[in-house]
Amino acid sequence: MKAIVQERFGPPDVLRLADVDTPEIGPGDVLVQVHAAAVNPYEWHVLRGDPYVARLMMGDIGLTRPRNPVAGVDAAGRVEAAGANVRDLRPGDEVFGFCPGAFAEYARARADLVVPKPAGLTFEEAAALPIAATTALRAIRDIGGVRAGNRVLVNGAAGGVGMYAVQIAVMLGAEVTGVCGTRNLNLVRSIGAAHAVDYTKEDFTERSGGFDVILDNVGNHALGRLRRALTPAGTLVINAGGSPGAVFGAVGAMLRGVALDRFVRQRLRIVPTKQRQEDLRDLAGLVEEGWLTSVLDRSYPLADAAEAVRYIERGHARGKVILNVT
């Protein structure tokens, strides 16, 4: 089968299209024929082994070389084969979820980390969901504890996580402010934000004490400035920041937030990396109820995966970037 392989850490040019063996599945696995795969900031971190400290903290990256030679995680496609212990899925079922090695014609996945694809979604729209939308769900619902009447700000509202976070906060009854660039103001309003702030013209941290929950997907403001924009008992959820090649990158800001949390009244939290089938099921339900939609920036053929990652690295993707595989 065709796959995008990575044999060492480095820039996007280390990715190459190659012929590799189709994965073998175990009793609790399914083999998915991949129709579409999402490209996330996660891919550039794995690509470069960045930040370096993440190699120690995240076992799926690897220390001296990538642990998984085939890139990608998020996928949507059809079940080609199911292991002997799999009861809920059968060949032909359309699914989406966490499929390590997703940048390939076929990927092996644990059966408990994929779910049926909502009938109304394209494969591209479904592939966009797993990492970004589950991160947004945990950040807004579980960690932020957003409820009706809260004032919520999403920094990086037009990005992959941000666009889902805006919609989930609106679903929970919050008044949402989305921070984005000029060209994305209308997009952020169209997905439910009551207010859209153009970061090129206004610094939202100058709004003292106004927000119950802030989700920071960008990392372009110091903790002190972010805290100033919170209510005295508000919650700051730190999700991102830093740049490729950094020793600590976003992890440094996250660790500073965790250290400061015990000394202040405000809650300073990070979004842990988790892959849970229950989150995927919740997302599928939100899609079917009309609360959640995927915004797709652009798509690339599988062979152009390096260019897709390069585009993500530039930090200006509008929604999600997709690889069309089969």
C-alpha positions as CSV (number, residue, x, y, z in Angstrom):
1,M,0.0,0.0,0.0
2,K,1.0,3.7,-0.4
3,A,1.9,5.5,2.8
4,I,3.7,8.6,4.0
5,V,6.7,7.5,6.0
6,Q,9.1,9.3,8.3
7,E,12.3,7.6,9.3
8,R,13.9,10.5,11.2
9,F,13.1,13.9,12.9
10,G,13.4,16.9,10.7
11,P,11.6,19.4,8.4
12,P,8.6,18.4,6.2
13,D,11.0,17.3,3.5
14,V,11.8,14.1,5.5
15,L,8.3,12.8,4.7
16,R,8.2,10.6,1.6
17,L,5.6,8.5,-0.2
18,A,6.5,4.8,-0.1
19,D,5.2,1.3,-0.6
20,V,4.8,-0.4,2.7
21,D,3.1,-3.6,4.0
22,T,-0.5,-3.3,4.9
23,P,-0.8,-3.4,8.7
24,E,-1.8,-6.7,10.4
25,I,-4.6,-6.4,12.9
26,G,-5.0,-8.1,16.3
27,P,-8.2,-9.5,17.9
28,G,-9.3,-6.1,19.2
29,D,-8.4,-4.1,16.1
30,V,-10.0,-3.0,12.8
31,L,-8.2,-2.4,9.5
32,V,-9.5,0.9,8.1
33,Q,-9.4,1.8,4.4
34,V,-8.5,5.5,4.8
35,H,-10.5,7.9,2.7
36,A,-9.3,11.1,4.4
37,A,-6.9,12.0,7.1
38,A,-6.4,15.3,9.0
39,V,-3.2,17.2,9.3
40,N,-2.8,18.7,12.8
41,P,-0.1,20.7,14.6
42,Y,0.6,17.4,16.4
43,E,2.0,16.1,13.1
44,W,4.7,18.9,12.9
45,H,5.6,18.2,16.6
46,V,6.1,14.5,15.8
47,L,7.8,15.4,12.5
48,R,10.4,17.6,14.2
49,G,10.5,15.9,17.6
50,D,9.5,19.3,18.9
51,P,9.6,20.4,21.7
52,Y,12.4,18.2,22.8
53,V,10.9,17.7,26.3
54,A,7.8,16.2,24.7
55,R,9.9,13.2,23.6
56,L,10.3,12.4,27.3
57,M,6.7,13.1,28.2
58,M,4.9,11.5,25.3
59,G,5.7,7.9,24.5
60,D,4.1,8.1,21.0
61,I,6.7,10.5,19.7
62,G,9.9,8.6,20.3
63,L,13.3,9.6,21.7
64,T,15.8,9.5,18.8
65,R,13.5,8.7,15.9
66,P,9.7,8.6,15.3
67,R,8.1,5.7,17.1
68,N,5.6,5.1,14.3
69,P,7.3,5.3,10.8
70,V,3.9,6.1,9.1
71,A,2.7,9.5,9.9
72,G,-0.8,10.7,10.9
73,V,-3.5,9.9,13.5
74,D,-6.9,11.3,12.5
75,A,-8.7,9.3,9.9
76,A,-12.1,8.5,8.4
77,G,-12.8,5.6,6.1
78,R,-14.4,2.1,5.8
79,V,-13.7,-0.9,7.9
80,E,-11.8,-3.4,5.7
81,A,-11.5,-6.2,8.3
82,A,-12.3,-6.7,12.0
83,G,-10.5,-8.7,14.6
84,A,-11.9,-11.8,16.2
85,N,-13.0,-10.0,19.4
86,V,-14.7,-7.0,17.7
87,R,-18.4,-7.1,18.0
88,D,-19.7,-3.7,17.1
89,L,-18.0,-3.1,13.8
90,R,-17.9,-5.1,10.5
91,P,-16.4,-4.7,7.1
92,G,-18.0,-1.9,5.1
93,D,-18.9,0.2,8.1
94,E,-18.0,3.9,7.7
95,V,-16.0,5.1,10.8
96,F,-13.8,7.9,12.0
97,G,-11.4,8.1,14.9
98,F,-7.8,7.7,16.1
99,C,-5.9,5.6,13.6
100,P,-2.1,5.7,14.1
101,G,-0.5,5.7,10.7
102,A,-3.4,7.5,9.1
103,F,-1.4,8.9,6.2
104,A,-1.8,5.7,4.3
105,E,-4.2,3.7,2.2
106,Y,-4.9,1.5,5.2
107,A,-4.4,2.0,8.9
108,R,-4.8,-0.3,11.9
109,A,-6.9,1.1,14.8
110,R,-8.1,-0.2,18.1
111,A,-11.8,-0.9,17.7
112,D,-12.5,1.1,20.9
113,L,-10.9,4.2,19.4
114,V,-13.2,4.6,16.3
115,V,-16.9,5.1,16.0
116,P,-19.5,5.1,13.2
117,K,-19.4,8.2,11.0
118,P,-22.5,10.3,11.1
119,A,-24.3,9.8,7.8
120,G,-24.5,13.5,7.0
121,L,-20.7,14.0,7.2
122,T,-18.3,13.6,4.3
123,F,-15.1,11.5,5.0
124,E,-13.2,14.8,5.0
125,E,-15.4,16.4,7.5
126,A,-15.3,13.4,9.8
127,A,-11.5,13.1,9.6
128,A,-11.2,16.6,10.8
129,L,-12.8,15.8,14.2
130,P,-10.7,13.4,16.3
131,I,-7.7,15.3,17.8
132,A,-9.0,18.9,17.4
133,A,-12.7,18.4,18.4
134,T,-12.0,16.1,21.3
135,T,-9.4,18.6,22.6
136,A,-12.0,21.4,22.3
137,L,-14.6,19.2,24.1
138,R,-12.3,18.5,27.0
139,A,-11.1,22.1,27.2
140,I,-14.5,23.7,27.2
141,R,-16.8,21.2,28.8
142,D,-14.6,19.1,31.1
143,I,-11.8,21.4,32.1
144,G,-13.3,24.8,31.6
145,G,-16.6,23.7,33.1
146,V,-18.5,26.1,30.9
147,R,-22.2,26.5,31.6
148,A,-25.0,28.7,30.5
149,G,-24.4,32.4,31.0
150,N,-20.6,32.2,31.1
151,R,-18.6,34.6,29.2
152,V,-16.0,32.6,27.3
153,L,-13.1,33.8,25.1
154,V,-11.4,31.5,22.6
155,N,-7.9,32.7,21.5
156,G,-7.2,31.2,18.0
157,A,-10.9,30.8,17.3
158,A,-10.5,30.2,13.6
159,G,-8.0,27.3,14.0
160,G,-8.7,23.6,14.2
161,V,-9.4,23.4,18.0
162,G,-10.7,27.0,18.2
163,M,-13.6,26.5,15.7
164,Y,-14.9,23.5,17.5
165,A,-14.4,25.2,20.9
166,V,-16.5,28.2,19.8
167,Q,-19.3,25.9,18.7
168,I,-19.2,23.7,21.9
169,A,-19.3,26.7,24.2
170,V,-22.3,28.1,22.3
171,M,-24.0,24.8,22.6
172,L,-23.5,24.9,26.4
173,G,-25.1,28.4,26.5
174,A,-22.1,30.6,26.8
175,E,-21.6,34.1,25.4
176,V,-18.5,33.5,23.2
177,T,-15.9,35.9,22.1
178,G,-13.6,34.6,19.4
179,V,-10.1,36.1,18.7
180,C,-8.8,35.8,15.2
181,G,-7.3,37.6,12.2
182,T,-9.1,40.1,10.1
183,R,-10.1,37.7,7.3
184,N,-11.7,35.3,9.7
185,L,-14.0,37.6,11.6
186,N,-17.1,36.6,9.6
187,L,-16.2,33.0,9.8
188,V,-16.0,33.1,13.6
189,R,-19.3,34.9,13.9
190,S,-20.9,32.4,11.5
191,I,-20.1,29.4,13.8
192,G,-21.8,31.1,16.7
193,A,-19.5,33.6,18.4
194,A,-21.4,36.6,19.7
195,H,-18.3,38.8,19.4
196,A,-15.2,38.5,17.2
197,V,-12.0,40.3,18.1
198,D,-9.4,41.2,15.4
199,Y,-6.0,40.6,17.1
200,T,-4.3,42.8,14.6
201,K,-6.3,45.8,15.9
202,E,-7.1,45.0,19.6
203,D,-5.4,43.2,22.5
204,F,-8.1,41.3,24.3
205,T,-6.0,41.1,27.5
206,E,-6.7,44.8,27.9
207,R,-10.3,43.9,28.8
208,S,-9.8,43.6,32.5
209,G,-11.7,40.9,34.5
210,G,-14.3,40.2,31.8
211,F,-14.2,36.4,31.1
212,D,-15.2,33.4,33.1
213,V,-13.2,31.0,30.9
214,I,-10.4,31.7,28.5
215,L,-9.1,29.0,26.1
216,D,-5.7,29.9,24.8
217,N,-4.8,28.0,21.7
218,V,-2.0,30.5,20.6
219,G,0.4,31.2,23.5
220,N,1.1,34.8,22.4
221,H,0.4,36.4,25.7
222,A,2.1,36.1,29.1
223,L,0.2,34.4,31.9
224,G,-0.2,37.6,33.8
225,R,-1.9,39.3,30.9
226,L,-4.2,36.4,30.3
227,R,-5.2,36.3,34.0
228,R,-6.0,40.0,33.9
229,A,-8.7,39.3,31.4
230,L,-10.3,36.7,33.7
231,T,-12.8,37.2,36.5
232,P,-11.3,36.8,39.9
233,A,-12.4,33.1,40.0
234,G,-12.2,32.5,36.3
235,T,-10.5,29.6,34.5
236,L,-7.6,29.8,32.1
237,V,-7.2,26.7,29.9
238,I,-3.8,26.5,28.2
239,N,-3.7,24.5,25.1
240,A,-0.8,25.7,22.9
241,G,2.0,28.0,22.1
242,G,5.6,27.9,21.2
243,S,7.2,27.1,17.8
244,P,9.0,24.3,16.0
245,G,12.5,23.7,17.2
246,A,11.9,25.0,20.8
247,V,13.3,22.9,23.7
248,F,10.2,23.5,25.8
249,G,7.8,25.2,23.4
250,A,4.2,25.2,24.7
251,V,5.2,22.8,27.5
252,G,7.0,25.6,29.2
253,A,3.9,27.8,29.4
254,M,1.8,24.9,30.5
255,L,4.3,24.0,33.3
256,R,4.3,27.6,34.5
257,G,0.6,27.6,34.6
258,V,0.4,24.4,36.6
259,A,3.0,25.8,39.1
260,L,1.2,29.1,39.6
261,D,-2.2,27.5,39.9
262,R,-1.8,26.5,43.6
263,F,-1.0,30.1,44.6
264,V,-3.9,32.0,43.0
265,R,-7.7,31.9,43.2
266,Q,-8.1,31.6,39.5
267,R,-7.9,28.1,38.0
268,L,-5.0,27.6,35.6
269,R,-5.4,24.3,33.7
270,I,-3.9,22.5,30.8
271,V,-5.5,20.1,28.3
272,P,-4.1,16.6,28.7
273,T,-3.6,14.4,25.6
274,K,-6.3,11.7,25.7
275,Q,-7.9,9.4,23.2
276,R,-11.3,8.2,24.3
277,Q,-14.1,6.6,22.4
278,E,-16.7,8.3,24.6
279,D,-15.5,11.7,23.4
280,L,-15.8,10.6,19.8
281,R,-19.4,9.3,20.5
282,D,-20.3,12.7,22.1
283,L,-18.9,14.5,19.0
284,A,-20.9,12.3,16.7
285,G,-24.0,13.1,18.7
286,L,-23.3,16.9,18.5
287,V,-22.9,16.6,14.7
288,E,-26.2,14.7,14.4
289,E,-28.0,17.3,16.5
290,G,-26.7,20.1,14.4
291,W,-24.4,21.7,17.0
292,L,-21.1,20.9,15.4
293,T,-19.7,21.4,11.9
294,S,-16.2,21.1,10.4
295,V,-14.7,24.0,8.6
296,L,-12.2,22.8,6.0
297,D,-9.5,25.1,4.8
298,R,-8.0,23.1,2.0
299,S,-7.2,19.5,1.0
300,Y,-4.1,17.9,-0.5
301,P,-3.5,14.5,-2.2
302,L,-1.6,12.0,-0.1
303,A,1.6,12.5,-2.0
304,D,1.6,16.2,-1.0
305,A,1.6,15.5,2.8
306,A,4.9,17.4,3.3
307,E,3.3,20.6,1.8
308,A,0.2,20.1,3.9
309,V,2.4,20.0,7.1
310,R,4.4,23.0,5.9
311,Y,1.2,24.9,5.5
312,I,0.0,24.0,9.0
313,E,3.4,25.1,10.4
314,R,2.9,28.6,9.1
315,G,0.1,28.9,11.7
316,H,-2.6,30.5,9.6
317,A,-4.8,27.6,8.7
318,R,-8.5,28.5,8.7
319,G,-10.2,25.4,10.2
320,K,-8.8,22.1,9.2
321,V,-6.4,20.8,6.5
322,I,-7.1,17.4,5.0
323,L,-5.4,14.7,3.0
324,N,-7.5,12.9,0.5
325,V,-6.2,9.4,0.4
326,T,-8.6,7.0,-1.4
